[in-house]
Amino acid sequence: MKTLFRILGTAAAVAVTGAAIVVLDKILNQKDPLHVEEVEFPEEAEKDAEEAEKTAEAYERGNRTGSPR
């Protein structure tokens, strides 16, 4: 009986591993391009040091609009 359970356990492990490989293969071979987000530095910050400092602080907090929270 122990041998039967070992064989069934091994077969189950092989089936799960095979399914995982198929799923990962489909995910990794998708033809969709990667999403790239473009971030532009505000023009006011390019001209004014104080505005640049505010923008840098906002970027540190994760605010991509350039205005302080």
MDTraj code that builds the backbone (N, CA, C; nanometers):
import mdtraj as md
import numpy as np

residues = "MET LYS THR LEU PHE ARG ILE LEU GLY THR ALA ALA ALA VAL ALA VAL THR GLY ALA ALA ILE VAL VAL LEU ASP LYS ILE LEU ASN GLN LYS ASP PRO LEU HIS VAL GLU GLU VAL GLU PHE PRO GLU GLU ALA GLU LYS ASP ALA GLU GLU ALA GLU LYS THR ALA GLU ALA TYR GLU ARG GLY ASN ARG THR GLY SER PRO ARG".split()
xyz = np.array([
    [0.0832, -0.1198, 0.0000],
    [0.0000, 0.0000, 0.0000],
    [0.0873, 0.1258, 0.0000],
    [0.1977, 0.1211, 0.0761],
    [0.2880, 0.2356, 0.0823],
    [0.3436, 0.2680, -0.0574],
    [0.3749, 0.1656, -0.1303],
    [0.4296, 0.1837, -0.2650],
    [0.3276, 0.2506, -0.3568],
    [0.2022, 0.2126, -0.3446],
    [0.0963, 0.2717, -0.4263],
    [0.0844, 0.4219, -0.3994],
    [0.0881, 0.4596, -0.2712],
    [0.0782, 0.6015, -0.2367],
    [0.2004, 0.6806, -0.2851],
    [0.3164, 0.6186, -0.2810],
    [0.4370, 0.6851, -0.3319],
    [0.4257, 0.7097, -0.4824],
    [0.3754, 0.6091, -0.5532],
    [0.3590, 0.6229, -0.6985],
    [0.2555, 0.7299, -0.7298],
    [0.1419, 0.7265, -0.6585],
    [0.0376, 0.8277, -0.6813],
    [0.0868, 0.9681, -0.6445],
    [0.1627, 0.9799, -0.5365],
    [0.2182, 1.1096, -0.4966],
    [0.3147, 1.1634, -0.5999],
    [0.3980, 1.0759, -0.6510],
    [0.4935, 1.1163, -0.7550],
    [0.4203, 1.1591, -0.8810],
    [0.3185, 1.0841, -0.9191],
    [0.2405, 1.1189, -1.0382],
    [0.1707, 1.2535, -1.0202],
    [0.1176, 1.2784, -0.9002],
    [0.0524, 1.4074, -0.8736],
    [0.1529, 1.5219, -0.8805],
    [0.2720, 1.5002, -0.8251],
    [0.3755, 1.6042, -0.8278],
    [0.4185, 1.6345, -0.9713],
    [0.4330, 1.5311, -1.0518],
    [0.4707, 1.5504, -1.1922],
    [0.3607, 1.6259, -1.2663],
    [0.2346, 1.5939, -1.2402],
    [0.1232, 1.6618, -1.3069],
    [0.1175, 1.8097, -1.2686],
    [0.1363, 1.8398, -1.1407],
    [0.1331, 1.9796, -1.0959],
    [0.2493, 2.0571, -1.1561],
    [0.3670, 1.9971, -1.1582],
    [0.4839, 2.0627, -1.2170],
    [0.4627, 2.0892, -1.3662],
    [0.4068, 1.9915, -1.4362],
    [0.3791, 2.0091, -1.5793],
    [0.2790, 2.1202, -1.6039],
    [0.1753, 2.1267, -1.5217],
    [0.0751, 2.2328, -1.5368],
    [0.1373, 2.3695, -1.5106],
    [0.2229, 2.3775, -1.4101],
    [0.2886, 2.5052, -1.3791],
    [0.3782, 2.5485, -1.4953],
    [0.4468, 2.4548, -1.5554],
    [0.5337, 2.4872, -1.6694],
    [0.4514, 2.5397, -1.7861],
    [0.3382, 2.4776, -1.8130],
    [0.2517, 2.5219, -1.9238],
    [0.2005, 2.6632, -1.8971],
    [0.1556, 2.6902, -1.7748],
    [0.1034, 2.8232, -1.7407],
    [0.2126, 2.9282, -1.7536],
    [0.3296, 2.9013, -1.6965],
    [0.4394, 2.9987, -1.7056],
    [0.4839, 3.0202, -1.8496],
    [0.4843, 2.9151, -1.9294],
    [0.5224, 2.9286, -2.0694],
    [0.4266, 3.0214, -2.1435],
    [0.2962, 3.0071, -2.1155],
    [0.1983, 3.0945, -2.1810],
    [0.2158, 3.2395, -2.1367],
    [0.2422, 3.2602, -2.0087],
    [0.2599, 3.3961, -1.9576],
    [0.3846, 3.4607, -2.0168],
    [0.4939, 3.3861, -2.0194],
    [0.6211, 3.4432, -2.0654],
    [0.6283, 3.4607, -2.2161],
    [0.5448, 3.3912, -2.2914],
    [0.5498, 3.4010, -2.4371],
    [0.4400, 3.4889, -2.4952],
    [0.3782, 3.5720, -2.4131],
    [0.2769, 3.6631, -2.4652],
    [0.3436, 3.7647, -2.5576],
    [0.2722, 3.8026, -2.6611],
    [0.3273, 3.8940, -2.7617],
    [0.3028, 4.0415, -2.7283],
    [0.2343, 4.0675, -2.6174],
    [0.2059, 4.2059, -2.5796],
    [0.3351, 4.2781, -2.5414],
    [0.3507, 4.4012, -2.5859],
    [0.4712, 4.4755, -2.5473],
    [0.4646, 4.5140, -2.3995],
    [0.5792, 4.5361, -2.3419],
    [0.5839, 4.5797, -2.2035],
    [0.5274, 4.7204, -2.1913],
    [0.4606, 4.7473, -2.0815],
    [0.4043, 4.8805, -2.0578],
    [0.5130, 4.9699, -2.0006],
    [0.5420, 5.0808, -2.0696],
    [0.6419, 5.1755, -2.0233],
    [0.5724, 5.3082, -1.9985],
    [0.5872, 5.3573, -1.8777],
    [0.5231, 5.4832, -1.8424],
    [0.6229, 5.5974, -1.8616],
    [0.5790, 5.7010, -1.9292],
    [0.6664, 5.8152, -1.9548],
    [0.6373, 5.9238, -1.8520],
    [0.7427, 5.9740, -1.7918],
    [0.7291, 6.0799, -1.6920],
    [0.8101, 6.1991, -1.7398],
    [0.7465, 6.3143, -1.7441],
    [0.8139, 6.4345, -1.7912],
    [0.8305, 6.5315, -1.6751],
    [0.9476, 6.5903, -1.6655],
    [0.9754, 6.6872, -1.5609],
    [0.9073, 6.8198, -1.5978],
    [0.8319, 6.8801, -1.5047],
    [0.7593, 7.0047, -1.5349],
    [0.8533, 7.1189, -1.5761],
    [0.8078, 7.1986, -1.6729],
    [0.8904, 7.3091, -1.7222],
    [0.9195, 7.4131, -1.6151],
    [0.8229, 7.4365, -1.5235],
    [0.8453, 7.5358, -1.4177],
    [0.9653, 7.4957, -1.3319],
    [0.9801, 7.3660, -1.3101],
    [1.0900, 7.3176, -1.2277],
    [1.2239, 7.3338, -1.2987],
    [1.2217, 7.3340, -1.4312],
    [1.3458, 7.3516, -1.5059],
    [1.3984, 7.4949, -1.4951],
    [1.3094, 7.5903, -1.4718],
    [1.3479, 7.7314, -1.4695],
    [1.3682, 7.7863, -1.3289],
    [1.3017, 7.7275, -1.2292],
    [1.3010, 7.7833, -1.0949],
    [1.3497, 7.6777, -0.9952],
    [1.4536, 7.7108, -0.9179],
    [1.5113, 7.6160, -0.8228],
    [1.4109, 7.5780, -0.7135],
    [1.3320, 7.6754, -0.6683],
    [1.2335, 7.6471, -0.5635],
    [1.1259, 7.5502, -0.6149],
    [1.0824, 7.5728, -0.7363],
    [0.9832, 7.4838, -0.7968],
    [1.0431, 7.3451, -0.8198],
    [1.1704, 7.3387, -0.8534],
    [1.2380, 7.2100, -0.8723],
    [1.2415, 7.1318, -0.7414],
    [1.2647, 7.2016, -0.6316],
    [1.2681, 7.1363, -0.5009],
    [1.1294, 7.0795, -0.4648],
    [1.0236, 7.1593, -0.4922],
    [0.8872, 7.1121, -0.4661],
    [0.8564, 6.9874, -0.5498],
    [0.8972, 6.9915, -0.6757],
    [0.8717, 6.8786, -0.7647],
    [0.9468, 6.7549, -0.7176],
    [1.0715, 6.7718, -0.6756],
    [1.1504, 6.6583, -0.6272],
    [1.0860, 6.5963, -0.5032],
    [1.0363, 6.6803, -0.4138],
    [0.9692, 6.6304, -0.2936],
    [0.8420, 6.5543, -0.3308],
    [0.7692, 6.6072, -0.4278],
    [0.6465, 6.5403, -0.4710],
    [0.6786, 6.4043, -0.5329],
    [0.7866, 6.3966, -0.6105],
    [0.8263, 6.2698, -0.6700],
    [0.8652, 6.1694, -0.5626],
    [0.9301, 6.2156, -0.4583],
    [0.9697, 6.1268, -0.3489],
    [0.8468, 6.0672, -0.2810],
    [0.7388, 6.1430, -0.2726],
    [0.6153, 6.0940, -0.2103],
    [0.5339, 6.0085, -0.3056],
    [0.5739, 6.0017, -0.4297],
    [0.5014, 5.9191, -0.5260],
    [0.3986, 5.9957, -0.6059],
    [0.3930, 6.1261, -0.5898],
    [0.2966, 6.2079, -0.6637],
    [0.3597, 6.2463, -0.7963],
    [0.3077, 6.1956, -0.9058],
    [0.3655, 6.2201, -1.0377],
    [0.3142, 6.3480, -1.1042],
    [0.2266, 6.4252, -1.0376],
    [0.1739, 6.5446, -1.1013],
    [0.2641, 6.6641, -1.0790],
    [0.3534, 6.6557, -0.9805],
    [0.4434, 6.7675, -0.9542],
    [0.3886, 6.8617, -0.8495],
    [0.2650, 6.8434, -0.8058],
    [0.2096, 6.9317, -0.7026],
    [0.2174, 6.8624, -0.5675],
    [0.2527, 6.9347, -0.4632],
    [0.2660, 6.8734, -0.3307],
    [0.1309, 6.8236, -0.2802],
    [0.1354, 6.7186, -0.1990],
    [0.0118, 6.6628, -0.1423],
    [-0.0293, 6.7358, -0.0188],
])
top = md.Topology()
chain = top.add_chain()
for i, resn in enumerate(residues, 1):
    res = top.add_residue(resn, chain, resSeq=i)
    for name in ("N", "CA", "C"):
        top.add_atom(name, md.element.get_by_symbol(name[0]), res)
traj = md.Trajectory(xyz[None], top)
